[in-house]
Amino acid sequence: MRLRLIILAALCAVALLLTGCNTGNGVVTLASTKSNLRILNLIPNAGAPIDVTLDDNAFASGLGFESLALYQQINAATHTVKAIVTGSVSNLILQTVLTLGEANYTYIMYGPITAPVGQLYDDTFLDPGAGNFNLRVINSAAGIGPVDVYLTAPGADLNQVAPTVTGVAYSGLSAFGTVPIGNLQLRVTPAGSKNVIFDSPPFVYIERAAFEIVVYSRGSSTLPNVALLSIDGPGNGVVVNSLLSQFKVINASTVASPLNVVFDGVLKLSNIPFTGSTSYQQTSAAQHTLQVQATATPGANLLTVTPTFAPAMDASIIFEGPAGALTATVLSDNNLPPGPGNARVRVVNATADIPSLDVFVDFSKQISALPLNSGASSLELKADSITGTSFQFSFNVAGSAQTVLTLPAVTLIGTKTYSIYVAGPSTALSAAITQDN
């Protein structure tokens, strides 16, 4: 009996060396009681930084859009994550997550402010072996749809190669895949298409590393951006800005003739009538030169403007005024999906001579004193997503009962984003209505 007690005591001593306390879920090793967590903010229209707490303790304060809080050690346990826009009193995200020991995790906040998402990803991967690196794709790009991702030699023809990762749906992720190392160009297309919607300069992917390509929205309805996250000690990551942008042109001028647009020395858009709008034109994210000419007098520039188009963003260029004093207003477009069951409408005062407008929807004032040459913060209106819903829009000179334009039946479809451009002189107003996403 004494020998059995001695053996039992020895076994207990060894157990104490190898294990920690019993948490109620079984005995766990000391090493397995800790994990690491990082947080990435990809909510583009929150309007302010986001404060994140873990179990009501500050974890990442003032985290701006496209900002990453590096790995921090936390207990391996069930946690409550709260995300609040700085200055707000209500939770943007409230979620319970589970982290296991000896693992790294990435928590990504994404989607529009009207439908925010928080998602936890386990960063555990296997050694890809000599000459390779590991890669997975996370699709956080609201409104873009499923995507294919290509990693190729610089300049490779996508028509001649298969995607590196295929068909990753919104809120989805791929498994980790093994890819040969090299200086590789990253491009993104809609799933099943060869139409490039994200492009970037080549990047050197090193041996036995692991990366997460996070595809996300900055505001465009078709062009995503990318965050490239390393699964390394600190949890580093960088935003890889797209080489692509897009713009459209609206003719709200009082020029008698339709307009042509010469883009970087080449005729790109022609015969745009009054209140006419082009479709979005894809171009490089850079400064460009636009020259505006009357179709009736080609070669004679009425206006030269040099806008800079931001990566993975949509812009509207509105031409206003008479031939002798033509001006351009450049607006950044929010083409993220509207809130569930809603249509989004932006109203732009592009009139020739009304300093500010009051905007009524179904006889209710929704926007007060909309200044000339500006677009209002967008309205979100409940609208049927199949047949659409009809609304009456009326426009008054600000602060008066004088209605200068009425649009009696504007049909808006839920999930879609629109712009209404009020154009022309006060005596003969008209409107251009565009669907932007």
N, C-alpha and C positions, 0 to 999 in steps of 0.2 A: 504493500500500500504506500509506504514512504517513497519507494522508487517511482511509482506512478505520479505522486504529487510533485516530485522533483522534475520529471519530464514535462508535466503540464505547466509548471512554473516557467521552465525554459522556453517552451513554445509560446507562452504569453509574452515573455520578454521580447522574443523575436517579432511577434505580431505588433508590439508597441513601437518597435523600431521601423517597421515597414508601413504602418497605417496610422491614420488619425482617428478623430472621434467619430462615433456613430451619429449621423445627422437625423436618424429616423428613417432614412432611405437605404440603410445598409452601410457597412464600413467602407470608406473611400480612401484612396491614397492621398497623401498631402499634396502631391503634384496635381492631382485631378480636381482640386477644390478651386482652381483659378482658371480664368479664361481672359481673352483680350477682345475689346470691342472698339470699333471706329464708326463714325457717323458722317454721312455725306448728305448735304442739303441740295436737292435738285428740284425744288418747288420754285418755278420761275416768277410767279406773280404774287408772292406773299406780301409784298409792299414794305417789308422790313425784315431784319434778321430773325432767326428762330432760336429760342432757348429750349434746350433739351435737358430733362431731368431723368435720372434713373433711380427708381424707388424714392422719389421726392428729394433726391440729392442732385445738386448741379453737376451736369456731365459735360455739356457743351453750350456755353452761353454766347449769345450774339453770333450765331453761325449764319453767315451770309449765303446767298444763292451761289452755287458752284464752289462752296467751301467744304473742306474735309477736316474733321477732328480726328487726329491719328489714334492708333491703338492705345487704349488705356486698360490696365488690369482691373478685372472685376471678379466677384465671386461667381463660381459656377452654380447657378440657381435659377429660379423663376424670378423675373424682374418685371416691373411696370415702367414702361417708357411713356413719357409725356412730352409733347412738343407744343409750344405756345409761341405765336408771333409776338415779338418783343412789344410790350405796351398793351397787349390784349389780356383779357381776363378769362377767355374760354380756350379749351384745349383744341388745338388743330388736329392732333393725333393722340389717342390714348390706347395703349396696346400692352398686352402681356406677352413676354417672350421668354424662351428657355435657352440658356447657354450651358453647354457641357464643359467639363474640364479639359485642359490641355488643347484648347482649340482657339482659333481666331475667328472673329465674326465681323461682318460689315452690315450696318443698318443704313438703309437708303430711304430718304424721304423724297417723294416725287409726285408728279401729276399737278394739275391746276389747283388753285386754292379752293375752288368749289368742290373738288373731289380728291383730296389729298390721300396719299397712300404711304404707309410705313411698312418696310419689309426687311426681315433679318435673313442674312445669307451666311451659311457656314463656309469658311474659307479653306477648309481642309482639302489638300490635294496630295497626289502621289508623285514621287520623283519621276520626271519624264524621261530621265536617262541622258546620256552624253549626246550633245548635238541638238537637243530639243528644249522647248519650253512648254509650259502648260498655259492654256487659254480657255476662258469661258466668256459667254456674252450674256448680259442682262439687259432686257428691253424695258426702259423706264420712260419711253417717248410717247406721251399721251397724244393720240390723234394721228400718229404716223402709221400704225398698223404693224403686222409682222415684217421682220427684216431678215435679209441675208447679209453676212459679213465676209469680206474678202481680205486676205492678207497675201500680197503677191510681190514679186519683184517690181521695182518702180516702173510705172508705165505699161505694165502688162495688159494685154487686151482681155477684158473680162469675158468677151464672147468665146475665148479659147480656154477658159479655166472654170472649174467648179467652185462654188462658194466654200470657204473654210468652215463656216458655221451657217446652217440653213434654218429658215422658218421660225425665228424666235418671236413669239407673240408678245403683245403688251403685258407687262407684269410677269412675263416668263423669263426663264434662264436656260441656257444650255448646260450640258455636262462639261466637265473639264476635258479638253482634247489636247493631244500632243501635236506640236507643230515644229518643224525644223527651224533652227535659229537663222537669223540673217537681218539684213537691212530691208525692211518690208514696208510696203505702202498699204495703208488701211483705207478701205472703201466700204460703204454701206449702200445697199439697194433695197427697194421693196421686195418682199419674198417672191421668188420666181421671176424677177425682172433683172435686166442688166442696166437699168436707168440709175445712174449714180446720184444719190441724195446726200451723201457725206463723202468728203475726200480730204486727205491730209498729206503732209510731207512724209517721206519715209522715216522710220524709227528703227533703231537697232534693238532687237529682242535677244537677250543674252541666255546663255546655257543654264538649264535647270532652274530658271526663274518661273514665276507664275503670275499671270495677269488677269484682271477682270476688265473687259470692255463694256462700259455702261453707256448705252445709247439713250439719250434723253432729249427733251424738248426745251428750247429757249423761247419759243413764241411762234415759230413757223408751223404751218399746217402740213408741210411736206418735207422740210429739211431738218434733220436732227443734228445734235452735237454729240461729242463723246467725252467721257471721263475715263482715263486709263489708270487703273488702280493696281499697284504692285502688292503682292502678298509677301511682304518682307518683314523684318523686325519692327521698324517704326510704323509700317502701314502707309507708305507714301503713295501719292497719287497726283496726277496732273490733269488739267482740262486741255483736251486737244481740240482747238477751234477748227471748225470746218473751213475749207477753202471756198465754200459756196454760199451764196446769198440769193435773194430774189426780190424783184420789185414789179410794180404795175404803175401805169400812168392813167390819170383821169383828166379829161379836158373840161374844166369849169370856166374857161376863158370866154371873153366876148369877142374874140377874133372871128371875123366873118367866115373865114375858110376853115375847113378841117386842118388838123395839125399833123406834121411829120416829126419824128424824133430821130436824130442822128446820134448814135451811141458809139463813143470812142472812135469817131471818124467814119462810121459805117451806118448807112440808113437801116434802122432796125424796126421802127414802128411807123406805119403810114396811114394817112387818111382817118385820123381819130376825130369823130364829130363832136359837137357840143354835147356835154353830159355822157360822152362815150368813155368806156373804161377798157383797157387791155386786160388780158389774162396775166398772171404772174410770169415774169421772164427770169429764168435762171442765169446768174452771172457769177463772177468771182467776188469774194468778200474783200473789197478794196475801194479806193476812190476812183470814180469814173467821170467822164465828161459827156453831158447830154446837151445837144444843141436843138432848139425848137424852131421849126420853120412852118410857115403856112404852106399847105399843099398847093395853093395857087401860085406861090412864088418860091419854088424850091431853090435852095442855095443861099437864101437871104435869112440870116439868123435873127429871130425875134428875141431869143433868150439863150444864154449859156449858163448851165448850172453844173456844179461838181460835187455831187453827194458822195458820201462814204457809206457803203452798205456793210452792215455788221454780219459776222458769221452766223449761219443757221437762223437767219431772221428774214421776215417779210417786211417790205416797205411800200408805201404809197406815195407817189409824186403827183401833186395836184397843180395844174397850171391855171392861173387866175389872172383876170384883168384884161385890158385892151391890148391891141397889137403894139401900141407905142409904150406900154408900161406893163408888159407881161411879167408875172412873178411866179415863183414855185414854192410850194409848201411840201416838205418831206415829213411824213409821219411814220413812226414805227408801229407795225400792226400786231395786235394780239390775236392770233388765230388758234390758240389753244381751245380744246373742246369746252363749251359752256357747261354750266351745272346740269345735273340730271333733269330731263324734262324741259329744258330751257333752250331758247334761241338767244344769241347775243347780237346786239345791234349797236354799232358806233355811228354817231351823227357828227358830220363835219360841216362847219359853217364856211363854205367856199363862195359866198355871195360876193358880188361886185361892190356893194355899198351899204350893207347892214352891219353895224359894229357888233351887235350881239343879238342872239335869238333865244326865245323861250320855246321849248319843245314839249308838245302835248302828245300823249298816247291815249287813244280812246277818251279824249277830253280831260285827261288828268295830267297836270304839269309834272314832267319827269326830269327836265333839265332846265335850269335857270341861267340866263345870260351867257349863252355859249358864244365865246369871242370869235371874231373874224379870223380866218386862216388857222383854225384849230379844230381838233376832234375831241368830243366829250369822252369822259370815262364811259365805258360801254354799259348799256342797259341789258339786263337779262329778263326775258319775258317768257312765261309759260306758253309752250307751243307744242302742238301735236307733231310727233316725229315722223309720221307717214303722210298724212294729208296736209299738214301745216295748219296754221291758225291765222286769221285775217285781223289786222289792226289798222286803225286810222291814225295817221301821223299829221299833226298840224304844227305850223311854225308861226310864231308871233314876233313882231319887233319887241325886244326885251322890255318888260315892265309895262306893256300896253295891251289893249284888247284888239289891236290891229293884226288880224291874221293875213299873212302874206303868201302862204302856200298851204294847201291841204292835199294829202295823199290818202284818199278815202279807203283804199283796200290793199294794204301791203301784206302779202302772205309770207309768213316766216315758218320755217320747218325746225322743229326741235332738234338739237345736236349741231345745228349749223350756226355760222357766224356771218354777219352781214355788215355792210357800211351803207349809209345814206349820205350822199354829198349834195347839199343844197347849193345851187349855182345860179348865176345870172344876176341881172339888176333887180332891184326891189319891185319894179313895175312888171317884170316878166320872169319870175322865178321858175326854175325847173329843178328836177332832182335826178341823180344817178343812183341806182340801187344795185349793189354788187354782193354776190355770195363769195365769201373770202376763204372758206375751208372746204 
